[in-house]
Structures are given as C-alpha cells and as structure tokens.
Amino acid sequence: MEAKTFFIYLLVMALVTYAIRVIPYVCMRKEVKNKFFKSFLGYIPYTVLASMTFPVILDATSTPITAVAGFVIAVIVAYFEKGLLQVALWACSAVLIMELILKYLF
C-alpha cells in the first residue's frame, strides 16, 4: 500500500471516530431527563461488550461444544453473584473437563 493511500485511510478513520464522539455533544446540549432514555444509554456499553465478546468465546476452544459448556457454567456461577475470579475459574474448569472428556472418550 502506498503511503498516500495509507494516510487517506488514516484520516478518514480518524474523522469518523472523532465524529462519532462529537455528534452526541452537539445534538444534546441539555441533560437527559427521560428515565427510559437514560437507562437505555446506560445499557449500551454492556451490549457492545457482549456483542464483541460472545463470538470470541465460541472460537476460543477447539470445539464450540466446550466453549458453550464454559459459557453456560460462567452464566450459572455469575447468576449466583460470585466474584469475577470464581466465574473465570469455574468456566475454565468446565472447558478443561469437557476438552478432556471429548479427547479421551470420543
């Protein structure tokens, strides 16, 4: 790729990134008072994080079956309000056990 093309792409990318961050400030000068809209905006970071994380979870192991097992165990442990370390340890243990079962039994 030529340097000129690279810098054009870089400039466009920077402008788009900057525009995404500036547009909300320009459009919304007053504080948001609608409770529904505030709660909607509050959930956006969690939604974005989940949409980026879930596909990676399915590709992180040798088979999707073991990844789903780890994910299900993580959701169950998190549901019972355990800490992040416990959730991660339980999920990793579930994946390890499932990998061993699939390797030696099937």
N, CA, C and O of each residue as an XYZ file, in Angstrom:
424
protein
N       0.838     -1.166      0.000
C       0.000      0.000      0.000
C       0.891      1.239      0.000
O       1.874      1.326      0.736
N       0.530      2.156     -0.815
C       1.292      3.395     -0.899
C       1.057      4.253      0.342
O       0.025      4.147      1.005
N       2.025      5.093      0.634
C       1.926      5.957      1.812
C       0.756      6.934      1.685
O       0.073      7.221      2.669
N       0.526      7.445      0.468
C      -0.563      8.400      0.254
C      -1.907      7.749      0.565
O      -2.740      8.341      1.252
N      -2.120      6.546      0.069
C      -3.365      5.821      0.314
C      -3.532      5.529      1.803
O      -4.624      5.663      2.356
N      -2.447      5.133      2.432
C      -2.493      4.833      3.863
C      -2.931      6.052      4.665
O      -3.782      5.939      5.547
N      -2.362      7.208      4.368
C      -2.696      8.406      5.134
C      -4.114      8.895      4.848
O      -4.755      9.476      5.723
N      -4.605      8.667      3.641
C      -6.006      8.998      3.349
C      -6.924      8.113      4.186
O      -7.875      8.600      4.798
N      -6.639      6.817      4.210
C      -7.431      5.897      5.036
C      -7.354      6.282      6.511
O      -8.361      6.261      7.218
N      -6.174      6.629      6.962
C      -5.980      7.010      8.357
C      -6.768      8.271      8.694
O      -7.376      8.355      9.760
N      -6.762      9.243      7.801
C      -7.505     10.481      8.015
C      -9.009     10.225      8.073
O      -9.698     10.747      8.949
N      -9.513      9.424      7.142
C     -10.946      9.100      7.139
C     -11.329      8.375      8.425
O     -12.359      8.675      9.028
N     -10.510      7.435      8.840
C     -10.783      6.693     10.063
C     -10.790      7.628     11.274
O     -11.657      7.510     12.141
N      -9.845      8.542     11.340
C      -9.783      9.485     12.458
C     -10.995     10.410     12.467
O     -11.553     10.690     13.528
N     -11.404     10.885     11.299
C     -12.572     11.764     11.220
C     -13.848     11.043     11.641
O     -14.669     11.606     12.366
N     -14.018      9.817     11.197
C     -15.208      9.048     11.577
C     -15.221      8.805     13.079
O     -16.258      8.960     13.723
N     -14.088      8.427     13.636
C     -14.004      8.192     15.076
C     -14.295      9.472     15.853
O     -15.020      9.442     16.847
N     -13.746     10.571     15.415
C     -13.975     11.849     16.088
C     -15.434     12.272     15.957
O     -16.023     12.760     16.921
N     -16.024     12.091     14.776
C     -17.418     12.483     14.553
C     -18.363     11.697     15.460
O     -19.323     12.254     15.994
N     -18.092     10.413     15.631
C     -18.940      9.590     16.490
C     -18.909     10.104     17.930
O     -19.911     10.010     18.640
N     -17.798     10.632     18.354
C     -17.687     11.130     19.731
C     -18.218     12.555     19.884
O     -18.643     12.935     20.975
N     -18.204     13.340     18.826
C     -18.612     14.743     18.921
C     -20.108     14.928     18.673
O     -20.723     15.804     19.281
N     -20.692     14.140     17.812
C     -22.106     14.313     17.448
C     -23.032     14.304     18.665
O     -23.914     15.159     18.740
N     -22.878     13.383     19.622
C     -23.773     13.448     20.790
C     -23.658     14.755     21.578
O     -24.661     15.247     22.094
N     -22.468     15.318     21.677
C     -22.307     16.587     22.391
C     -22.965     17.738     21.641
O     -23.511     18.650     22.261
N     -22.918     17.703     20.329
C     -23.513     18.770     19.533
C     -25.034     18.670     19.560
O     -25.724     19.685     19.663
N     -25.552     17.461     19.469
C     -27.003     17.265     19.404
C     -27.686     17.401     20.763
O     -28.840     17.823     20.830
N     -27.007     17.057     21.824
C     -27.641     17.038     23.143
C     -26.918     18.006     24.075
O     -25.978     17.624     24.771
N     -27.348     19.223     24.082
C     -26.710     20.225     24.933
C     -27.269     20.191     26.357
O     -26.566     20.526     27.310
N     -28.528     19.787     26.498
C     -29.148     19.735     27.818
C     -28.992     18.340     28.414
O     -28.725     17.371     27.704
N     -29.164     18.261     29.725
C     -29.092     16.974     30.410
C     -30.307     16.128     30.036
O     -31.418     16.644     29.913
N     -30.089     14.834     29.857
C     -31.168     13.911     29.532
C     -31.954     13.640     30.810
O     -31.382     13.215     31.814
N     -33.272     13.887     30.776
C     -34.093     13.704     31.969
C     -35.051     12.527     31.843
O     -35.631     12.094     32.839
N     -35.222     12.014     30.656
C     -36.112     10.880     30.449
C     -35.487      9.623     31.055
O     -34.384      9.231     30.672
N     -36.190      8.989     32.002
C     -35.633      7.822     32.698
C     -35.417      6.649     31.747
O     -34.416      5.939     31.851
N     -36.353      6.445     30.820
C     -36.215      5.337     29.873
C     -34.982      5.531     28.997
O     -34.204      4.598     28.797
N     -34.806      6.732     28.481
C     -33.665      7.007     27.608
C     -32.351      6.915     28.374
O     -31.352      6.436     27.837
N     -32.344      7.372     29.633
C     -31.140      7.265     30.458
C     -30.774      5.804     30.696
O     -29.606      5.427     30.608
N     -31.780      4.982     30.998
C     -31.489      3.562     31.227
C     -31.034      2.896     29.932
O     -30.168      2.022     29.949
N     -31.621      3.314     28.810
C     -31.201      2.782     27.514
C     -29.730      3.104     27.257
O     -28.967      2.234     26.839
N     -29.339      4.334     27.504
C     -27.940      4.730     27.316
C     -27.018      4.019     28.300
O     -25.854      3.764     27.991
N     -27.533      3.701     29.474
C     -26.729      3.001     30.463
C     -26.400      1.576     30.068
O     -25.358      1.051     30.461
N     -27.281      0.934     29.291
C     -27.056     -0.454     28.892
C     -26.205     -0.601     27.634
O     -25.762     -1.708     27.327
N     -25.969      0.461     26.915
C     -25.213      0.375     25.663
C     -23.810     -0.207     25.853
O     -23.422     -1.070     25.066
N     -23.028      0.215     26.851
C     -21.685     -0.386     26.994
C     -21.725     -1.899     27.211
O     -20.888     -2.624     26.674
N     -22.697     -2.378     27.999
C     -22.806     -3.815     28.242
C     -23.185     -4.560     26.964
O     -22.689     -5.656     26.705
N     -24.056     -3.963     26.180
C     -24.478     -4.587     24.932
C     -23.322     -4.678     23.948
O     -23.126     -5.711     23.308
N     -22.569     -3.618     23.828
C     -21.422     -3.617     22.917
C     -20.383     -4.634     23.366
O     -19.841     -5.375     22.546
N     -20.103     -4.673     24.658
C     -19.129     -5.626     25.184
C     -19.577     -7.063     24.937
O     -18.773     -7.906     24.541
N     -20.849     -7.339     25.167
C     -21.362     -8.694     24.940
C     -21.312     -9.067     23.465
O     -20.966    -10.198     23.122
N     -21.653     -8.130     22.593
C     -21.646     -8.445     21.164
C     -20.237     -8.663     20.630
O     -20.058     -9.367     19.636
N     -19.238     -8.073     21.270
C     -17.858     -8.309     20.842
C     -17.269     -9.555     21.491
O     -16.398    -10.202     20.909
N     -17.732     -9.898     22.687
C     -17.143    -11.000     23.438
C     -17.708    -12.352     23.043
O     -16.950    -13.314     22.919
N     -19.008    -12.456     22.844
C     -19.637    -13.757     22.624
C     -19.084    -14.518     21.415
O     -18.814    -15.712     21.547
N     -18.902    -13.898     20.252
C     -18.322    -14.656     19.130
C     -16.919    -15.176     19.418
O     -16.545    -16.249     18.945
N     -16.144    -14.427     20.188
C     -14.788    -14.859     20.526
C     -14.831    -16.056     21.469
O     -13.977    -16.939     21.396
N     -15.820    -16.086     22.351
C     -15.968    -17.221     23.266
C     -16.138    -18.509     22.475
O     -15.544    -19.532     22.817
N     -16.938    -18.468     21.427
C     -17.206    -19.680     20.643
C     -15.988    -20.148     19.853
O     -15.891    -21.329     19.519
N     -15.069    -19.253     19.551
C     -13.873    -19.620     18.789
C     -12.648    -19.860     19.663
O     -11.576    -20.166     19.142
N     -12.784    -19.727     20.973
C     -11.622    -19.784     21.857
C     -11.138    -21.200     22.133
O      -9.995    -21.382     22.554
N     -11.967    -22.199     21.911
C     -11.587    -23.577     22.212
C     -11.536    -24.381     20.923
O     -11.830    -23.875     19.841
N     -11.153    -25.653     21.066
C     -11.021    -26.486     19.867
C     -12.371    -26.829     19.249
O     -12.463    -27.016     18.035
N     -13.409    -26.915     20.059
C     -14.752    -27.184     19.537
C     -15.745    -26.227     20.183
O     -15.560    -25.836     21.336
N     -16.781    -25.850     19.470
C     -17.792    -24.958     20.059
C     -18.539    -25.588     21.238
O     -19.060    -24.869     22.091
N     -18.596    -26.912     21.293
C     -19.301    -27.582     22.391
C     -18.648    -27.238     23.726
O     -19.342    -26.928     24.695
N     -17.332    -27.291     23.781
C     -16.640    -26.976     25.030
C     -16.770    -25.492     25.377
O     -16.843    -25.129     26.551
N     -16.798    -24.647     24.362
C     -16.964    -23.216     24.608
C     -18.346    -22.922     25.176
O     -18.485    -22.122     26.101
N     -19.362    -23.565     24.624
C     -20.721    -23.374     25.132
C     -20.830    -23.891     26.561
O     -21.500    -23.276     27.391
N     -20.181    -25.014     26.858
C     -20.197    -25.545     28.227
C     -19.575    -24.543     29.200
O     -20.131    -24.290     30.269
N     -18.450    -23.985     28.843
C     -17.819    -22.983     29.692
C     -18.672    -21.743     29.852
O     -18.752    -21.176     30.941
N     -19.313    -21.319     28.770
C     -20.182    -20.141     28.819
C     -21.381    -20.377     29.728
O     -21.739    -19.514     30.529
N     -21.999    -21.551     29.601
C     -23.169    -21.870     30.426
C     -22.785    -21.906     31.903
O     -23.496    -21.359     32.746
N     -21.668    -22.545     32.213
C     -21.209    -22.592     33.605
C     -20.910    -21.182     34.112
O     -21.244    -20.852     35.250
N     -20.295    -20.362     33.296
C     -19.991    -18.982     33.702
C     -21.272    -18.201     33.990
O     -21.336    -17.451     34.964
N     -22.282    -18.374     33.155
C     -23.556    -17.676     33.375
C     -24.214    -18.151     34.669
O     -24.740    -17.345     35.436
N     -24.181    -19.464     34.907
C     -24.790    -20.009     36.127
C     -24.072    -19.495     37.371
O     -24.718    -19.064     38.326
N     -22.753    -19.538     37.364
C     -21.988    -19.073     38.531
C     -22.180    -17.564     38.725
O     -22.304    -17.101     39.859
N     -22.205    -16.807     37.644
C     -22.415    -15.360     37.752
C     -23.820    -15.043     38.254
O     -24.022    -14.055     38.960
N     -24.785    -15.876     37.892
C     -26.161    -15.672     38.354
C     -26.242    -15.719     39.878
O     -27.035    -14.998     40.484
N     -25.433    -16.556     40.485
C     -25.413    -16.667     41.942
C     -24.488    -15.634     42.594
O     -24.104    -15.772     43.755
N     -24.139    -14.599     41.827
C     -23.398    -13.430     42.298
C     -22.044    -13.769     42.913
O     -21.668    -13.223     43.950
N     -21.328    -14.661     42.275
C     -19.960    -14.956     42.695
C     -19.031    -13.924     42.068
O     -19.430    -13.199     41.157
N     -17.811    -13.856     42.544
C     -16.851    -12.883     42.036
C     -16.329    -13.253     40.655
O     -16.515    -14.372     40.179
N     -15.678    -12.294     40.032
C     -15.157    -12.486     38.683
C     -14.139    -13.619     38.624
O     -14.131    -14.397     37.670
N     -13.288    -13.715     39.631
C     -12.282    -14.774     39.659
C     -12.939    -16.147     39.745
O     -12.521    -17.074     39.052
N     -13.954    -16.289     40.579
C     -14.647    -17.572     40.690
C     -15.350    -17.933     39.386
O     -15.315    -19.087     38.959
N     -15.980    -16.964     38.761
C     -16.657    -17.221     37.484
C     -15.651    -17.697     36.446
O     -15.902    -18.668     35.733
N     -14.515    -17.017     36.361
C     -13.487    -17.395     35.384
C     -12.921    -18.778     35.680
O     -12.719    -19.571     34.761
N     -12.664    -19.075     36.950
C     -12.124    -20.395     37.310
C     -13.115    -21.512     37.010
O     -12.728    -22.559     36.489
N     -14.372    -21.304     37.329
C     -15.381    -22.318     37.027
C     -15.518    -22.529     35.514
O     -15.613    -23.667     35.053
N     -15.530    -21.449     34.752
C     -15.669    -21.562     33.299
C     -14.464    -22.275     32.690
O     -14.624    -23.148     31.837
N     -13.270    -21.907     33.121
C     -12.058    -22.563     32.607
C     -12.025    -24.032     32.996
O     -11.612    -24.877     32.202
N     -12.456    -24.338     34.209
C     -12.502    -25.737     34.648
C     -13.492    -26.536     33.813
O     -13.217    -27.676     33.437
N     -14.635    -25.944     33.526
C     -15.633    -26.633     32.705
C     -15.091    -26.911     31.308
O     -15.295    -27.995     30.762
N     -14.409    -25.941     30.739
C     -13.827    -26.137     29.406
C     -12.762    -27.225     29.441
O     -12.720    -28.078     28.555
N     -11.910    -27.203     30.445
C     -10.862    -28.216     30.566
C     -11.460    -29.611     30.705
O     -11.022    -30.545     30.033
N     -12.447    -29.757     31.563
C     -13.080    -31.068     31.758
C     -13.748    -31.542     30.475
O     -13.620    -32.709     30.104
N     -14.456    -30.652     29.797
C     -15.112    -31.036     28.538
C     -14.088    -31.402     27.465
O     -14.296    -32.350     26.708
N     -12.989    -30.657     27.396
C     -11.935    -30.986     26.425
C     -11.358    -32.373     26.704
O     -11.136    -33.154     25.779
N     -11.116    -32.678     27.979
C     -10.582    -33.996     28.337
C     -11.584    -35.102     28.032
O     -11.207    -36.165     27.539
N     -12.848    -34.858     28.322
C     -13.883    -35.855     28.020
C     -13.943    -36.112     26.523
O     -13.972    -37.265     26.091
N     -13.962    -35.060     25.738
C     -14.041    -35.236     24.285
C     -12.786    -35.890     23.718
O     -12.859    -36.643     22.747
N     -11.645    -35.605     24.317
C     -10.392    -36.165     23.808
C     -10.272    -37.650     24.108
O      -9.861    -38.426     23.245
N     -10.625    -38.052     25.323
C     -10.375    -39.430     25.737
C     -11.577    -40.357     25.597
O     -11.397    -41.575     25.563
N     -12.775    -39.838     25.516
C     -13.942    -40.711     25.401
C     -14.501    -40.796     23.985
O     -15.164    -41.773     23.638
N     -14.241    -39.793     23.177
C     -14.814    -39.817     21.823
C     -13.735    -39.808     20.802
O     -14.018    -39.825     19.604
